[in-house]
Amino acid sequence: MARISLAICLTLLVTLSTVYETQGTFSLPHYLEKFPKVGKDFEAFANKGMSDFLGDLEGMCPKTAEFKNLFATLKDYMASFGSGSSKDIKMELSEKSEKLFRAMSVFDTSKGGTSDDSWNLVDGLLSMGKGLMEMKKSGSQELNFEQRKELIVSMVEWTRGIGLFVKAASESKGQSIDLSSFGIDYDNSVESPIKRAMYETQGTFSLPHYLENLPKKAQDFEPFAYNGMSHFIDSLESKCPATTEFKDFFVKLEDYMAIFKSASSGSKDFKVDMSIKSQRLFKAMSVLTGTQGSGISVDSWRMLDGLLSMGKFLVEMKKHGSNEITFEQRTEMVGSMVQWARAIGLFARVASEKKGKTIDLSPFGIFHARNYGKGNFKTSSEL
């Protein structure tokens, strides 16, 4: 019986090797292009992706009993989330968690399960498991943006967690593994792979589409605006070169805009905070434009003007509380968001082109003229 199992395993290994030599390495961003639209289809989609990834990753590792056991227990652990009730799942996970821990502990890199790589792996497994269980409740309901985002984050964290642990384990045995071929950036000093994977799947954030759901009350504008700003920035960042300079710029940009949440424009703390964060943002911008100590470019001035316009309106709307937004306020609201997004987009496009990468801003819908009376947008050719 043992000989038969060994023969089968050898046959499978040969088959896997042939498949991946022919088709290339599993790519998560490429796989996510086929992301399902309804909740009930996620489990099958995720299971196939996990199986393909583990099969490819195992093929890169030393052919030892320790690695074979690790991958077998990983697959067995994840299979628990496909069982019946939550009570059954908890019972299975309790037993399989111990087996997985023992399989991980064999490797020096796990340090008894206390290493960063071990924690990242466990965190990734739990994140994916939670997503699988949640989707069982969704049935045939269509997945919304937030659900898709959470599920993609789970898949990225799962892939990263396992990939980094296995890489360290393999290198401790003298065999190096290149994880870049999986389409996931494992270097945390560069842009988040979660953002890039999500927006490669979701498509570009559209401001005109987002503005269709403008709030009716003044107190609801701030969360609406910040949610839109966050989505726009994330989508724009995913199109820029994945360098530390761009990452720093977008971090400083979000940090700058966050100050308008804190206090009124007249407070002393607000002015001090703005002064500090303005300098940090300006420095990050100067690095991208190459204008350190030599003045400020037109694109930089335009962007700063857009930020202040949006910030001023955010502070102003706080004063109106639960009052319904007037026509004039609605007009200014849309104008501020368009000016803000357009200014940042133009700055990022110019900065990106200086690094040799062209960005198409048209999908964002930020170059549309406004028809405030109807609350919608018209292109210049339609006016």
C-alpha positions in Angstrom: 0.0 0.0 0.0 2.8 2.4 0.8 4.4 1.7 -2.5 1.2 2.5 -4.3 0.9 5.8 -2.5 4.5 6.6 -3.3 3.9 5.9 -6.9 0.8 8.0 -7.0 2.7 10.9 -5.3 5.6 10.6 -7.8 3.1 10.6 -10.7 1.4 13.7 -9.3 4.7 15.5 -8.8 5.7 14.8 -12.4 2.3 16.0 -13.6 2.5 19.2 -11.6 6.0 19.9 -12.9 4.8 19.5 -16.5 1.7 21.7 -15.9 3.7 24.6 -14.4 6.5 24.4 -16.9 3.9 24.7 -19.6 1.5 27.3 -18.1 3.9 29.3 -15.9 3.6 30.2 -12.3 0.2 30.9 -10.7 -0.4 34.7 -10.7 -2.8 36.0 -8.1 -3.5 39.4 -9.8 -4.2 37.5 -13.0 -6.5 35.0 -11.2 -8.4 37.8 -9.5 -9.5 39.1 -12.9 -12.1 36.3 -12.8 -13.4 37.3 -9.4 -17.0 36.0 -8.9 -20.0 38.4 -8.8 -22.1 36.5 -6.2 -21.3 35.2 -2.8 -22.1 31.5 -3.4 -19.4 31.3 -6.2 -16.6 32.6 -4.0 -15.8 29.2 -2.2 -15.2 27.3 -5.5 -13.2 30.3 -6.9 -11.1 30.5 -3.7 -10.5 26.8 -3.4 -9.2 26.5 -7.0 -6.9 29.5 -6.5 -5.6 28.1 -3.2 -5.0 24.7 -4.8 -3.2 26.2 -7.8 -1.0 28.4 -5.6 -0.1 25.7 -3.1 0.7 23.3 -5.9 3.0 25.8 -7.6 4.7 26.8 -4.3 5.3 23.3 -3.2 7.0 22.6 -6.6 9.6 25.2 -5.7 10.4 23.7 -2.3 12.9 21.0 -1.3 11.4 17.6 -1.9 11.5 16.4 1.7 9.0 14.8 4.0 8.8 17.9 6.2 7.6 20.1 3.3 5.3 17.4 2.0 3.7 17.2 5.5 3.4 21.0 5.8 1.5 21.4 2.5 -0.7 18.4 3.3 -1.7 19.9 6.7 -2.2 23.4 5.1 -4.6 21.9 2.6 -6.3 19.8 5.2 -6.7 22.9 7.5 -8.3 25.0 4.8 -10.6 22.2 3.8 -12.3 22.6 7.3 -14.0 25.8 6.2 -15.9 23.9 3.6 -17.5 21.6 6.1 -21.0 21.9 7.5 -22.1 24.0 10.5 -19.9 26.5 12.4 -19.9 24.0 15.3 -18.5 21.3 13.0 -15.9 23.7 11.7 -14.7 24.7 15.2 -14.3 21.0 16.2 -12.3 20.3 13.0 -10.1 23.4 13.3 -9.2 22.6 16.9 -7.7 19.2 15.9 -6.2 20.4 12.6 -4.7 23.5 14.1 -2.5 21.3 16.4 -1.4 19.2 13.4 -0.5 22.3 11.4 1.4 23.8 14.3 3.5 20.6 14.6 4.2 20.7 10.9 5.3 24.3 11.1 7.4 23.8 14.2 9.7 21.3 12.4 11.3 24.3 10.7 13.8 26.4 12.6 12.3 29.6 11.1 9.1 29.1 13.0 10.8 29.4 16.4 8.1 27.3 18.0 5.3 29.3 16.3 6.4 32.7 17.6 8.2 34.1 14.6 6.7 36.9 12.5 6.5 34.5 9.5 4.5 32.1 11.7 2.1 34.8 12.9 1.6 36.1 9.3 0.8 32.6 8.1 -1.7 31.9 10.8 -3.3 35.4 10.4 -3.6 34.8 6.6 -5.3 31.4 7.2 -7.8 32.9 9.6 -8.5 35.8 7.4 -9.3 33.6 4.4 -11.3 31.2 6.6 -13.4 34.0 7.9 -14.1 35.2 4.3 -15.1 31.7 3.2 -17.5 31.3 6.1 -19.1 34.8 5.6 -19.7 34.1 1.9 -21.7 31.0 2.8 -24.3 33.3 4.2 -24.5 35.5 1.1 -25.9 32.9 -1.2 -26.9 34.3 -4.6 -26.6 37.9 -3.5 -24.3 40.1 -5.6 -21.1 41.1 -3.8 -20.8 44.8 -3.1 -17.5 46.8 -3.2 -16.7 46.4 0.5 -17.2 42.6 0.4 -15.1 42.3 -2.7 -12.4 44.4 -1.1 -12.4 42.3 2.1 -12.2 39.0 0.2 -9.4 40.2 -2.1 -7.5 41.4 1.0 -8.0 37.9 2.6 -6.7 36.2 -0.5 -3.6 38.5 -0.7 -2.9 38.0 3.1 -3.3 34.3 2.8 -1.0 34.1 -0.2 1.6 36.4 1.4 1.5 34.6 4.8 2.1 31.2 3.3 4.6 32.4 0.8 6.8 34.2 3.3 6.8 31.3 5.7 7.6 28.8 3.1 10.3 31.0 1.6 12.0 31.3 5.0 11.6 27.6 5.7 13.1 26.7 2.3 16.0 29.0 2.7 16.8 27.5 6.1 17.2 24.3 4.2 19.6 25.9 1.7 17.1 26.4 -1.2 16.1 29.9 -2.3 12.6 30.7 -3.6 11.6 33.7 -5.8 8.1 34.7 -4.8 7.8 37.6 -7.3 6.5 35.4 -10.0 3.2 35.0 -8.1 2.4 38.6 -8.9 2.4 39.7 -5.3 4.9 42.3 -4.0 6.3 40.7 -0.9 8.5 43.8 -0.2 6.6 45.8 2.5 8.8 48.9 1.7 7.0 49.2 -1.6 3.3 49.9 -2.3 0.7 47.6 -0.7 -0.1 44.6 -3.0 -3.6 44.6 -1.6 -4.4 47.9 -3.2 -2.9 47.0 -6.5 -4.6 43.6 -6.7 -7.9 45.1 -5.7 -8.0 47.9 -8.3 -6.7 45.6 -11.0 -9.8 43.6 -10.3 -12.3 46.3 -9.5 -11.4 48.7 -12.2 -10.8 52.5 -11.7 -12.7 54.6 -9.3 -15.2 56.8 -11.1 -15.9 60.2 -9.5 -19.1 60.9 -11.6 -20.5 57.5 -10.6 -19.6 58.1 -7.0 -21.2 61.5 -6.9 -24.6 60.0 -7.9 -25.0 59.1 -4.2 -24.4 62.6 -2.8 -25.7 62.8 0.8 -28.7 65.0 1.7 -27.7 66.2 5.1 -24.6 68.2 5.9 -23.4 65.9 8.7 -23.2 63.0 6.2 -20.8 64.8 3.8 -17.6 64.2 5.7 -17.8 60.4 5.8 -19.0 60.5 2.1 -16.1 62.7 1.1 -13.4 60.8 2.9 -14.6 57.5 1.6 -14.5 58.8 -1.9 -11.1 60.4 -1.4 -9.7 57.1 0.0 -11.0 55.1 -3.0 -9.7 57.7 -5.5 -6.2 57.8 -3.9 -6.0 54.0 -3.7 -7.0 53.6 -7.3 -4.6 56.4 -8.5 -1.7 54.9 -6.5 -2.3 51.5 -8.1 -1.5 53.1 -11.5 1.7 54.9 -10.4 5.2 53.4 -10.3 5.5 51.2 -7.2 8.3 53.1 -5.6 9.0 54.3 -2.1 8.8 57.9 -3.4 5.2 57.5 -4.6 4.2 55.5 -1.6 5.5 58.3 0.7 3.7 60.9 -1.4 0.3 59.1 -1.1 0.8 58.5 2.7 1.6 62.2 3.2 -1.4 63.2 1.1 -3.9 61.1 3.1 -2.2 62.3 6.3 -2.7 65.9 5.2 -6.3 65.5 4.3 -7.0 63.8 7.7 -6.3 67.0 9.6 -9.6 68.4 8.5 -11.4 65.8 10.6 -9.7 66.9 13.8 -10.9 70.4 14.5 -12.2 73.7 13.3 -10.1 75.9 11.1 -9.7 78.5 13.8 -8.2 76.3 16.5 -4.5 76.6 17.4 -4.0 72.8 17.2 -5.4 72.7 13.7 -3.1 75.5 12.4 0.0 73.8 14.0 -1.0 70.4 12.6 -1.6 71.9 9.1 1.8 73.7 9.2 3.7 70.5 10.0 1.8 68.2 7.6 1.9 70.8 4.8 5.7 70.8 5.0 5.9 67.0 4.9 3.6 66.8 1.9 5.5 69.6 0.1 8.7 67.7 0.7 7.2 64.4 -0.7 5.9 66.3 -3.7 9.3 68.0 -4.3 11.0 64.6 -4.4 8.7 63.5 -7.2 9.0 66.6 -9.3 12.7 67.1 -8.7 12.1 70.8 -7.6 13.8 70.7 -4.2 15.0 74.2 -3.5 14.1 75.5 -6.9 10.6 76.7 -6.5 7.3 75.0 -7.1 5.8 73.7 -10.3 2.4 74.7 -11.7 1.0 71.2 -11.1 2.1 71.5 -7.5 0.4 74.8 -7.0 -2.8 73.4 -8.6 -2.7 70.4 -6.3 -2.3 72.5 -3.2 -5.1 74.8 -4.2 -7.3 71.7 -4.7 -6.5 70.3 -1.3 -7.2 73.6 0.5 -10.5 74.0 -1.4 -11.7 70.6 -0.3 -10.4 71.1 3.2 -12.2 74.5 3.6 -15.5 73.0 2.5 -15.1 70.0 4.9 -14.7 72.4 7.8 -17.5 74.6 6.6 -20.0 71.7 6.4 -19.4 70.7 10.0 -21.2 73.8 11.1 -24.5 72.8 9.5 -25.0 69.5 11.4 -28.2 67.8 10.5 -29.4 70.5 8.2 -30.4 69.5 4.7 -27.8 70.4 2.0 -28.9 73.4 -0.1 -28.6 73.6 -3.9 -25.7 76.1 -3.5 -23.9 73.8 -1.0 -24.4 70.9 -3.3 -22.9 72.8 -6.2 -19.9 73.8 -4.1 -19.6 70.3 -2.8 -19.3 68.7 -6.2 -17.0 71.5 -7.4 -14.6 70.9 -4.5 -14.4 67.2 -5.0 -13.8 67.5 -8.8 -11.2 70.2 -8.3 -9.5 68.1 -5.6 -9.4 64.9 -7.7 -8.4 66.7 -10.9 -5.5 68.5 -9.2 -4.1 65.4 -7.6 -4.6 63.3 -10.8 -2.7 65.8 -12.9 0.1 66.1 -10.4 0.4 62.3 -10.2 0.3 61.9 -14.0 3.2 64.4 -14.5 5.2 62.8 -11.7 4.6 59.4 -13.1 5.6 60.4 -16.6 8.9 61.7 -15.2 9.6 58.1 -14.1 8.7 56.8 -17.5 5.2 55.5 -16.9 2.1 57.0 -18.5 -1.2 57.2 -16.6 -4.6 57.4 -18.3 -6.8 59.6 -16.1 -9.9 59.5 -18.3 -11.6 56.5 -16.5 -11.7 58.6 -13.3 -14.2 61.0 -15.0 -12.5 64.0 -13.5 -12.3 66.1 -16.8 -16.1 66.4 -17.1 -17.7 69.8 -17.0 -20.4 70.1 -14.4 -24.1 70.6 -14.7 -25.0 71.4 -11.2 -28.7 72.0 -11.8 -29.3 68.3 -12.5 -26.6 67.1 -10.2 -24.8 65.2 -13.0 -22.0 65.6 -15.4 -21.7 66.4 -19.1 -18.7 66.1 -21.3 -17.4 69.2 -23.0 -18.6 67.8 -26.4 -22.2 67.5 -25.0 -22.4 71.1 -23.8 
